Amino acid sequence: MSQQIKARKQLDPAKTRASILKAAFKLFAERGYKGASIADIARAAQVRKSLIQYHFGTKEELWNACIESRAAPMIAAIDRMLAKSDPNIGELLTTRFKFLRDNPEVRKLMGWASMGSIPVPPFLMEKRKQLIGSFAGDMNPNQLARMLFALSATDGWFHFRSLYAVVAGEEAKSPAVEEEFLKILAEVAPKHE
């Protein structure tokens, strides 16, 4: 048996796929969607470009898979909220805050996303439709403004946290300040009327 055939038999498709996803997400977070090439991702994952195409097809499909794998905890939180008869947006915002706090690479990715257009994965568009369908008929302009304010405050908290620490001191990053921020967030979050 040739060395090439032996090497192929030792390949583990699940490990290869996981390695590609890990490398891709890291590069997307560091460079943004447009700045991370398939060649760069292949080098980082130590695979041939053809393996990326085999496992994911296009760069956009790889992007979608990266986002879906990392967003799974938030999607689960949205699904739990939507399953309730009286959904609590404050709960969802708290979950999102903790998710962003615990996932710095996701925060970096969001920073890149805020600076230019990115492909929005179909599963996110579907969740968006479900959320809007759940609240759209019930939300008045005040509630929508509160929700958008709460989302932007959460994003801003993480995008500018280092600057806040320079201005207000390192205690701005403390768990006590985070807890107070979450209380304020819950007060601002829209309520069903």
C-alpha positions as a Python dict, from the first residue, in 0.01 Angstrom:
ca = {
    (1, 'M'): (0, 0, 0),
    (2, 'S'): (141, 342, -95),
    (3, 'Q'): (217, 609, 165),
    (4, 'Q'): (-47, 836, 12),
    (5, 'I'): (-322, 575, 56),
    (6, 'K'): (-208, 505, 415),
    (7, 'A'): (-220, 877, 492),
    (8, 'R'): (-572, 902, 349),
    (9, 'K'): (-688, 611, 562),
    (10, 'Q'): (-557, 785, 873),
    (11, 'L'): (-753, 1103, 801),
    (12, 'D'): (-1039, 1169, 1034),
    (13, 'P'): (-1303, 1376, 852),
    (14, 'A'): (-1458, 1503, 1178),
    (15, 'K'): (-1119, 1619, 1308),
    (16, 'T'): (-1034, 1777, 973),
    (17, 'R'): (-1366, 1962, 967),
    (18, 'A'): (-1319, 2079, 1329),
    (19, 'S'): (-964, 2195, 1253),
    (20, 'I'): (-1085, 2394, 953),
    (21, 'L'): (-1368, 2553, 1153),
    (22, 'K'): (-1134, 2649, 1436),
    (23, 'A'): (-878, 2805, 1200),
    (24, 'A'): (-1146, 2980, 996),
    (25, 'F'): (-1318, 3130, 1297),
    (26, 'K'): (-988, 3254, 1437),
    (27, 'L'): (-897, 3420, 1108),
    (28, 'F'): (-1246, 3563, 1052),
    (29, 'A'): (-1228, 3713, 1404),
    (30, 'E'): (-878, 3854, 1344),
    (31, 'R'): (-922, 3980, 986),
    (32, 'G'): (-1294, 3993, 913),
    (33, 'Y'): (-1481, 3803, 644),
    (34, 'K'): (-1314, 3982, 354),
    (35, 'G'): (-965, 3972, 506),
    (36, 'A'): (-952, 3596, 562),
    (37, 'S'): (-882, 3402, 245),
    (38, 'I'): (-939, 3032, 186),
    (39, 'A'): (-562, 2997, 130),
    (40, 'D'): (-490, 3158, 468),
    (41, 'I'): (-744, 2935, 638),
    (42, 'A'): (-598, 2625, 471),
    (43, 'R'): (-249, 2719, 592),
    (44, 'A'): (-373, 2784, 946),
    (45, 'A'): (-564, 2453, 952),
    (46, 'Q'): (-270, 2274, 788),
    (47, 'V'): (-490, 2130, 513),
    (48, 'R'): (-515, 2170, 138),
    (49, 'K'): (-762, 2424, 1),
    (50, 'S'): (-941, 2138, -172),
    (51, 'L'): (-1029, 1989, 168),
    (52, 'I'): (-1199, 2313, 268),
    (53, 'Q'): (-1397, 2305, -54),
    (54, 'Y'): (-1478, 1937, 1),
    (55, 'H'): (-1607, 1992, 356),
    (56, 'F'): (-1768, 2334, 315),
    (57, 'G'): (-1795, 2427, -51),
    (58, 'T'): (-1750, 2803, -66),
    (59, 'K'): (-1601, 3062, 167),
    (60, 'E'): (-1954, 3182, 246),
    (61, 'E'): (-2064, 2830, 343),
    (62, 'L'): (-1756, 2802, 567),
    (63, 'W'): (-1847, 3138, 721),
    (64, 'N'): (-2204, 3018, 781),
    (65, 'A'): (-2075, 2699, 948),
    (66, 'C'): (-1840, 2903, 1172),
    (67, 'I'): (-2117, 3135, 1284),
    (68, 'E'): (-2362, 2849, 1338),
    (69, 'S'): (-2114, 2653, 1550),
    (70, 'R'): (-2031, 2954, 1769),
    (71, 'A'): (-2384, 3093, 1791),
    (72, 'A'): (-2539, 2764, 1907),
    (73, 'P'): (-2574, 2875, 2273),
    (74, 'M'): (-2750, 3198, 2169),
    (75, 'I'): (-2978, 3015, 1927),
    (76, 'A'): (-3071, 2773, 2206),
    (77, 'A'): (-3151, 3070, 2434),
    (78, 'I'): (-3370, 3225, 2164),
    (79, 'D'): (-3550, 2894, 2113),
    (80, 'R'): (-3613, 2863, 2489),
    (81, 'M'): (-3747, 3218, 2500),
    (82, 'L'): (-3973, 3167, 2198),
    (83, 'A'): (-4114, 2848, 2352),
    (84, 'K'): (-4249, 3043, 2650),
    (85, 'S'): (-4601, 3181, 2647),
    (86, 'D'): (-4474, 3513, 2789),
    (87, 'P'): (-4120, 3562, 2650),
    (88, 'N'): (-3884, 3779, 2853),
    (89, 'I'): (-3649, 3984, 2639),
    (90, 'G'): (-3452, 4085, 2949),
    (91, 'E'): (-3359, 3721, 3002),
    (92, 'L'): (-3242, 3694, 2643),
    (93, 'L'): (-3034, 4011, 2676),
    (94, 'T'): (-2871, 3879, 2993),
    (95, 'T'): (-2790, 3551, 2818),
    (96, 'R'): (-2647, 3744, 2524),
    (97, 'F'): (-2439, 3962, 2755),
    (98, 'K'): (-2290, 3657, 2927),
    (99, 'F'): (-2234, 3485, 2593),
    (100, 'L'): (-2041, 3785, 2460),
    (101, 'R'): (-1849, 3819, 2786),
    (102, 'D'): (-1737, 3456, 2765),
    (103, 'N'): (-1657, 3456, 2389),
    (104, 'P'): (-1401, 3725, 2303),
    (105, 'E'): (-1356, 3596, 1947),
    (106, 'V'): (-1730, 3641, 1886),
    (107, 'R'): (-1695, 4000, 2005),
    (108, 'K'): (-1408, 4055, 1759),
    (109, 'L'): (-1616, 3907, 1482),
    (110, 'M'): (-1905, 4140, 1569),
    (111, 'G'): (-1662, 4432, 1554),
    (112, 'W'): (-1567, 4337, 1199),
    (113, 'A'): (-1932, 4285, 1111),
    (114, 'S'): (-2016, 4636, 1230),
    (115, 'M'): (-1760, 4786, 990),
    (116, 'G'): (-1888, 4639, 667),
    (117, 'S'): (-2131, 4408, 505),
    (118, 'I'): (-2101, 4039, 575),
    (119, 'P'): (-2303, 3746, 452),
    (120, 'V'): (-2583, 3675, 697),
    (121, 'P'): (-2622, 3300, 746),
    (122, 'P'): (-2967, 3165, 655),
    (123, 'F'): (-3019, 3018, 1004),
    (124, 'L'): (-2979, 3369, 1155),
    (125, 'M'): (-3231, 3513, 911),
    (126, 'E'): (-3474, 3238, 1013),
    (127, 'K'): (-3425, 3318, 1385),
    (128, 'R'): (-3472, 3686, 1304),
    (129, 'K'): (-3805, 3607, 1136),
    (130, 'Q'): (-3915, 3400, 1436),
    (131, 'L'): (-3822, 3676, 1682),
    (132, 'I'): (-3987, 3948, 1479),
    (133, 'G'): (-4293, 3728, 1432),
    (134, 'S'): (-4307, 3670, 1805),
    (135, 'F'): (-4284, 4037, 1901),
    (136, 'A'): (-4358, 4249, 1594),
    (137, 'G'): (-4732, 4269, 1639),
    (138, 'D'): (-4692, 4340, 2009),
    (139, 'M'): (-4407, 4590, 2005),
    (140, 'N'): (-4483, 4958, 1999),
    (141, 'P'): (-4214, 5212, 1897),
    (142, 'N'): (-4110, 5262, 2261),
    (143, 'Q'): (-4053, 4889, 2310),
    (144, 'L'): (-3863, 4854, 1983),
    (145, 'A'): (-3644, 5153, 2073),
    (146, 'R'): (-3578, 5000, 2418),
    (147, 'M'): (-3479, 4668, 2263),
    (148, 'L'): (-3245, 4831, 2011),
    (149, 'F'): (-3096, 5048, 2285),
    (150, 'A'): (-3037, 4743, 2506),
    (151, 'L'): (-2872, 4554, 2218),
    (152, 'S'): (-2649, 4848, 2125),
    (153, 'A'): (-2560, 4908, 2492),
    (154, 'T'): (-2455, 4544, 2526),
    (155, 'D'): (-2245, 4556, 2209),
    (156, 'G'): (-2094, 4889, 2309),
    (157, 'W'): (-2006, 4756, 2654),
    (158, 'F'): (-1780, 4496, 2499),
    (159, 'H'): (-1648, 4699, 2205),
    (160, 'F'): (-1537, 4984, 2430),
    (161, 'R'): (-1463, 4802, 2757),
    (162, 'S'): (-1089, 4866, 2739),
    (163, 'L'): (-1150, 5235, 2676),
    (164, 'Y'): (-1396, 5247, 2968),
    (165, 'A'): (-1125, 5095, 3189),
    (166, 'V'): (-882, 5371, 3085),
    (167, 'V'): (-1139, 5643, 3153),
    (168, 'A'): (-1305, 5503, 3466),
    (169, 'G'): (-1032, 5273, 3597),
    (170, 'E'): (-991, 4896, 3585),
    (171, 'E'): (-1286, 4852, 3823),
    (172, 'A'): (-1505, 4928, 3519),
    (173, 'K'): (-1437, 4566, 3419),
    (174, 'S'): (-1523, 4423, 3761),
    (175, 'P'): (-1799, 4164, 3816),
    (176, 'A'): (-1982, 4412, 4041),
    (177, 'V'): (-2000, 4670, 3762),
    (178, 'E'): (-2109, 4398, 3517),
    (179, 'E'): (-2390, 4293, 3753),
    (180, 'E'): (-2504, 4655, 3786),
    (181, 'F'): (-2495, 4691, 3406),
    (182, 'L'): (-2714, 4379, 3375),
    (183, 'K'): (-2966, 4525, 3623),
    (184, 'I'): (-2987, 4845, 3420),
    (185, 'L'): (-3017, 4641, 3101),
    (186, 'A'): (-3310, 4449, 3249),
    (187, 'E'): (-3481, 4778, 3342),
    (188, 'V'): (-3437, 4915, 2989),
    (189, 'A'): (-3547, 4594, 2812),
    (190, 'P'): (-3898, 4614, 2665),
    (191, 'K'): (-4179, 4445, 2851),
    (192, 'H'): (-4495, 4298, 2709),
    (193, 'E'): (-4778, 4538, 2779),
}
